[in-house]
């Protein structure tokens, strides 16, 4: 079933225009300056997005334009102008290239034959580099660095855009993001496996939704915000579960029980245990609370050793981090199990494992938290320390 985001994307997409864009851009080649603006405008029209505007004579008004001028400032006080291929304030910087397709261009024709065609017909634009070569990789890396330099040269009032887009017209779109506002850690988005979009990927509703959000609401893609929303909801449910266990069990036992529950939910959504398996188990146990403790302890025992799990009817891998060496489950009534059931139904794939600390911290009251020394440092605070002391020196090196 399509997600609400995917549904919204499919409703705003003109599939006919998108198909034509993919075909026409894939057939083009070697002429970045002639093609990239047409490609961007075609993409905007196909995805139901506003096109870049006519540039104004007042550069300060050019918030969504092609060829946005910026000034590179030098230590001696001088400046050098630069032009961003496509810029949308608060959203992205787009740097375009156009490579040549693999294989020689007109390899079968010799120079004498080409000369017979006339001066115009004999001209062939090979592009920046041949796709699939080391030179092409270098061109794309250089384009990313160029986009990063443009971000640093923007007026201070503009801040750093959350996204950098590197486009090889008719071939790929590479996406990099930095939601910190520091502009010093643009990383592959959403990850290293799927940051590069081929033209055919544009037909994927999830990809369409991602691009629409980059244009229209870029910060909605911030993983920290997704994590925070999940954290608020799940933490409230965990707090209610913890409250049911307060005074009946040692705070450390409560914390370890909740952590095992959380990890199992996470393992389910990232494919370490079968999809929907833990959700279905909790759904069945809501009406059979007397079976809750033995059912969870049996599951966790199998996860600790590895082997066949009869309720899921599948062999589970061994989880060797010692989390399930102690597999004690604490008894809950139907309402408490329901809270865990709803939490397990949330999509944990976008939640960083580090969020477990937040969930545990919020679930425990302040007295229990102090007994365990439980505390979670928000990601933003960590980045303020890690980026200047580790990321920047490594990047420079």
Residue pairs with C-beta under 8 A, 6 or more apart in sequence:
2 10
2 205
3 206
5 206
5 209
5 213
6 205
6 206
6 208
6 209
7 205
8 209
8 212
9 47
9 205
9 206
9 208
9 209
9 212
10 205
10 208
12 47
12 48
12 212
13 46
13 47
13 48
13 205
13 208
14 45
14 46
14 48
15 46
15 203
17 42
17 45
17 46
18 46
18 47
18 202
18 203
19 203
20 42
21 39
21 42
21 43
21 46
21 202
22 199
22 200
22 202
22 203
24 42
25 35
25 39
25 42
25 169
25 170
25 199
26 170
26 171
26 199
27 170
28 35
28 98
28 169
28 170
29 98
29 99
29 100
29 101
29 125
29 127
29 170
30 98
30 99
30 100
30 124
30 125
30 126
30 127
31 98
31 125
31 127
32 96
32 97
32 98
32 127
32 128
32 169
35 98
35 169
35 170
36 85
36 86
36 96
36 98
36 167
36 169
37 52
37 66
37 86
39 96
39 167
39 169
39 170
40 51
40 52
40 66
40 86
40 94
40 96
40 167
41 51
41 52
43 49
43 202
43 211
44 50
44 51
44 52
44 215
45 51
46 202
47 208
47 211
47 212
47 215
48 212
49 212
49 215
49 216
50 64
50 215
52 64
52 65
52 66
52 86
52 88
53 64
53 65
54 65
55 62
55 65
55 66
55 67
55 68
56 62
56 65
59 68
59 69
60 155
62 68
62 69
62 87
63 87
63 88
63 89
64 87
64 88
64 89
65 86
65 87
66 85
66 86
67 83
67 84
67 85
68 83
68 84
68 86
68 87
69 81
69 82
69 83
69 84
70 81
70 82
70 83
70 84
70 150
70 153
70 154
70 155
71 79
71 80
71 81
71 82
71 153
72 79
72 80
72 81
72 82
72 149
72 153
73 79
73 153
74 80
82 149
82 150
82 153
84 93
84 94
84 95
84 150
85 94
85 95
85 96
86 92
86 93
86 94
86 96
87 93
87 94
87 150
87 161
88 161
88 215
89 158
89 161
90 158
90 159
90 161
90 162
90 218
91 161
91 162
91 163
91 214
91 215
91 218
92 161
92 162
92 163
92 164
92 165
92 214
92 215
92 218
93 147
93 150
93 151
93 161
93 163
93 164
93 165
94 147
94 164
94 165
94 166
94 167
95 143
95 144
95 146
95 147
95 150
95 164
95 165
95 166
95 167
96 143
96 167
96 168
96 169
97 127
97 128
97 139
97 140
97 143
97 166
97 167
97 168
97 169
98 127
98 128
98 168
98 169
98 170
98 171
99 127
99 128
99 129
99 130
99 131
99 136
99 139
99 168
99 171
100 126
100 127
100 128
100 129
100 130
100 131
101 130
101 131
102 130
102 131
102 132
103 130
105 124
105 126
106 114
106 124
114 121
114 122
115 122
128 136
128 139
129 135
129 136
129 138
129 139
130 136
131 168
131 171
140 166
140 168
140 174
143 166
144 164
144 166
144 174
144 176
144 186
147 164
147 165
147 166
147 176
148 164
148 183
148 186
151 160
151 161
151 164
151 183
151 186
152 160
152 183
154 160
154 161
159 181
160 178
160 181
160 182
160 183
161 218
162 177
162 178
162 179
162 218
162 219
162 221
162 222
163 175
163 176
163 177
163 189
163 214
163 218
164 175
164 176
164 177
164 186
165 173
165 174
165 175
165 176
165 214
166 173
166 174
166 176
167 173
167 174
168 174
170 199
171 198
171 199
172 196
172 197
172 198
172 199
173 196
173 197
173 211
174 195
174 196
174 197
175 188
175 189
175 190
175 195
175 196
175 197
175 210
175 214
176 186
176 187
176 188
176 189
176 195
177 186
177 187
177 189
177 221
178 184
178 185
178 186
178 187
179 219
179 222
179 223
179 224
180 380
180 383
180 387
182 383
182 387
184 387
184 388
184 391
184 392
184 395
185 383
185 387
185 391
188 195
189 195
189 221
190 210
190 221
190 223
197 207
201 207
202 208
202 211
210 221
213 220
213 221
214 221
219 225
223 350
223 352
224 379
224 380
226 350
226 351
227 350
227 351
227 352
227 355
230 346
230 347
230 348
230 350
230 351
230 355
231 351
231 355
231 358
231 359
231 362
233 343
233 346
234 343
234 346
234 359
235 358
235 359
235 362
235 363
237 339
237 340
237 342
237 343
238 258
238 262
238 339
238 343
238 359
238 360
238 362
238 363
239 362
239 363
240 336
240 339
241 258
241 332
241 336
241 339
241 340
241 363
242 254
242 258
242 363
242 364
242 365
242 368
244 332
244 333
244 335
244 336
245 254
245 257
245 330
245 332
246 254
246 365
246 368
248 330
249 257
249 330
251 364
251 368
251 371
251 372
252 371
252 372
253 328
253 330
254 330
254 364
254 368
255 360
255 363
255 364
255 368
255 372
255 374
256 326
256 328
257 328
257 329
257 330
258 359
258 360
258 363
259 323
259 356
259 360
260 296
260 300
260 323
260 324
260 327
260 329
261 296
261 340
261 343
262 356
262 359
262 360
263 323
263 356
264 273
264 278
264 299
264 300
264 303
264 344
265 278
265 343
265 344
265 346
265 348
266 348
266 351
266 353
266 356
267 273
267 278
267 303
267 319
268 274
268 275
268 276
268 277
268 278
268 279
268 344
268 348
269 347
269 348
269 349
270 348
270 349
272 317
272 319
273 303
273 312
273 316
274 312
274 314
277 312
277 314
278 299
278 344
279 341
279 344
279 345
281 295
281 299
281 311
281 312
282 337
282 340
282 341
282 344
283 341
285 291
285 292
285 295
285 337
286 334
286 337
286 338
286 341
287 334
289 331
289 332
289 333
289 334
289 337
292 329
292 331
292 332
292 337
293 329
293 330
293 331
295 311
295 329
296 327
296 329
297 327
297 328
297 329
298 309
298 311
299 309
299 311
299 312
300 324
300 327
300 329
301 324
301 327
302 308
302 309
302 316
303 316
303 318
303 319
303 324
304 318
304 319
304 324
304 325
304 327
305 318
306 315
306 316
306 317
306 318
306 319
307 315
307 316
307 318
308 314
308 315
308 316
309 315
309 316
332 340
352 379
354 376
354 379
357 374
357 375
357 376
357 377
358 376
358 378
360 374
360 376
361 369
361 374
361 375
361 376
364 372
364 374
368 374
369 375
